[in-house]
Amino acid sequence: MRKSLEALSIFGLALIFAMTWLAFNGPNPLPDLVPTHFDAAGNANAWGPPSTLWILPVVGIVLYLFVTVISLLPTGIRSSTRLTEEGRARLESLIHQMVAWIKLELVCLFLWIQWSLLQTVRQGSGKMSPVAVLLFLIAIFATLGLHSGSIIRATRMGRDA
């Protein structure tokens, strides 16, 4: 399951880069200014050159690689109780699964922001839905909460006798 989540995340990153590349090289040229920031209501309140569109894909890949490298490091799980090998393996699996989901959710968030930004540029509306960003953040924190609960339960169940 983790491998399929990783594949989806990589596919999402590729989509962000493809979307950005097409924005620069597609049939419809970008205007001289594009929105670079939106307020809480979703209105564009800062503008900059089209080259700023590369920020999201670059930040996305850096964040993805950073989290991937951290997840590959030995976990060094510490607990006030001794864990069985099976309990430790289950705990590591849950942690890797949580990290994979969070990476996928972050990539989807960046993909949506980039798509919305480009739609705003193309349609000239200057508005982005603030509800979608809130939903993505809720999903990320729900993933953290659900997996944290599973990790706590796995720690209790995986103790040495």
C-alpha positions as CSV (number, residue, x, y, z in Angstrom):
1,M,0.0,0.0,0.0
2,R,2.8,2.4,0.9
3,K,4.4,1.9,-2.6
4,S,1.1,2.8,-4.3
5,L,0.9,6.0,-2.2
6,E,4.5,6.9,-3.1
7,A,3.7,6.3,-6.8
8,L,0.6,8.5,-6.5
9,S,2.7,11.2,-4.8
10,I,5.4,11.1,-7.5
11,F,2.6,11.2,-10.2
12,G,1.2,14.3,-8.4
13,L,4.6,16.0,-8.5
14,A,4.9,15.2,-12.2
15,L,1.5,16.7,-12.8
16,I,2.5,19.9,-10.9
17,F,5.7,20.3,-13.1
18,A,3.7,19.4,-16.3
19,M,1.0,21.9,-15.5
20,T,3.6,24.6,-14.8
21,W,5.6,23.8,-17.9
22,L,2.4,23.9,-20.0
23,A,1.5,27.3,-18.5
24,F,4.8,28.7,-19.8
25,N,4.9,26.8,-23.1
26,G,1.2,26.3,-24.0
27,P,-0.8,28.1,-26.6
28,N,-2.2,30.8,-24.2
29,P,0.6,33.0,-23.0
30,L,0.6,34.1,-19.4
31,P,0.0,37.7,-18.5
32,D,2.8,39.9,-17.2
33,L,1.5,39.6,-13.6
34,V,0.1,36.5,-11.9
35,P,-1.3,36.2,-8.4
36,T,1.3,35.2,-5.8
37,H,-0.8,35.4,-2.6
38,F,-4.4,35.1,-1.6
39,D,-6.1,36.4,1.5
40,A,-8.3,34.3,3.8
41,A,-11.4,35.0,1.6
42,G,-9.5,33.7,-1.5
43,N,-8.9,37.1,-3.1
44,A,-5.6,37.7,-4.8
45,N,-3.8,40.4,-2.8
46,A,-0.2,40.2,-4.2
47,W,1.0,39.9,-7.8
48,G,4.3,39.0,-9.4
49,P,6.0,37.8,-12.6
50,P,5.0,34.5,-14.1
51,S,8.3,33.0,-13.0
52,T,6.9,32.8,-9.5
53,L,4.8,29.8,-10.7
54,W,7.9,27.7,-10.4
55,I,8.0,28.2,-6.6
56,L,5.2,25.6,-5.8
57,P,6.7,22.8,-7.8
58,V,10.2,23.4,-6.4
59,V,8.9,23.7,-2.8
60,G,6.8,20.5,-3.5
61,I,9.8,18.5,-4.6
62,V,12.1,19.8,-1.9
63,L,9.5,19.0,0.8
64,Y,8.7,15.6,-0.7
65,L,12.4,14.7,-0.8
66,F,13.0,16.0,2.7
67,V,10.2,14.0,4.2
68,T,11.3,10.9,2.2
69,V,14.9,11.2,3.4
70,I,13.7,11.6,7.0
71,S,11.4,8.6,6.7
72,L,14.3,6.5,5.5
73,L,16.5,7.2,8.5
74,P,16.5,4.6,11.3
75,T,13.5,5.4,13.5
76,G,15.0,5.0,16.9
77,I,11.6,4.4,18.4
78,R,11.7,5.1,22.1
79,S,9.0,4.0,24.5
80,S,8.7,3.9,28.3
81,T,8.0,0.2,27.9
82,R,10.0,-2.4,26.0
83,L,8.5,-3.3,22.6
84,T,8.5,-6.8,21.1
85,E,10.1,-7.1,17.6
86,E,6.7,-7.6,16.2
87,G,5.4,-4.5,18.0
88,R,8.3,-2.5,16.8
89,A,7.8,-3.6,13.2
90,R,4.1,-2.8,13.4
91,L,4.9,0.6,14.8
92,E,7.4,1.4,12.0
93,S,4.9,0.3,9.4
94,L,2.3,2.6,10.8
95,I,4.8,5.5,10.9
96,H,5.8,4.9,7.3
97,Q,2.2,4.6,6.2
98,M,1.4,7.9,8.0
99,V,4.3,9.7,6.3
100,A,3.2,8.3,2.8
101,W,-0.3,9.6,3.3
102,I,0.9,13.0,4.5
103,K,3.2,13.3,1.5
104,L,0.4,12.4,-0.9
105,E,-1.9,15.0,0.8
106,L,0.7,17.7,0.6
107,V,1.3,17.0,-3.1
108,C,-2.4,17.1,-3.8
109,L,-2.6,20.4,-1.9
110,F,0.2,21.9,-4.0
111,L,-1.3,20.5,-7.2
112,W,-4.7,22.1,-6.3
113,I,-3.1,25.4,-5.4
114,Q,-1.1,25.5,-8.7
115,W,-4.2,24.5,-10.7
116,S,-6.3,27.2,-9.0
117,L,-3.7,29.8,-9.5
118,L,-3.5,29.0,-13.2
119,Q,-7.3,29.0,-13.5
120,T,-7.3,32.4,-11.8
121,V,-4.8,33.7,-14.3
122,R,-6.6,32.3,-17.3
123,Q,-10.1,33.4,-16.2
124,G,-9.0,36.7,-14.7
125,S,-11.2,36.1,-11.6
126,G,-8.5,36.7,-9.0
127,K,-10.2,34.4,-6.6
128,M,-9.3,31.1,-5.0
129,S,-11.6,28.9,-2.9
130,P,-10.5,29.2,0.7
131,V,-12.7,26.2,1.7
132,A,-10.5,23.8,-0.4
133,V,-7.3,24.8,1.5
134,L,-9.2,24.4,4.8
135,L,-10.4,20.9,3.7
136,F,-6.8,19.9,2.7
137,L,-5.5,21.0,6.1
138,I,-8.3,19.2,7.9
139,A,-7.4,16.0,5.9
140,I,-3.7,16.4,6.8
141,F,-4.5,16.9,10.5
142,A,-7.0,14.1,10.5
143,T,-4.4,11.8,9.0
144,L,-2.0,12.8,11.8
145,G,-4.6,12.2,14.4
146,L,-5.9,8.9,13.2
147,H,-2.4,7.5,12.7
148,S,-1.3,8.8,16.1
149,G,-4.1,6.9,17.7
150,S,-3.1,3.8,15.8
151,I,0.5,4.3,16.8
152,I,-0.5,4.7,20.5
153,R,-2.6,1.5,20.4
154,A,0.2,-0.4,18.6
155,T,2.6,0.7,21.3
156,R,0.3,-0.6,24.0
157,M,-0.3,-3.9,22.2
158,G,3.3,-4.5,21.2
159,R,4.8,-4.4,24.7
160,D,7.1,-7.0,26.1
161,A,5.5,-9.1,28.8
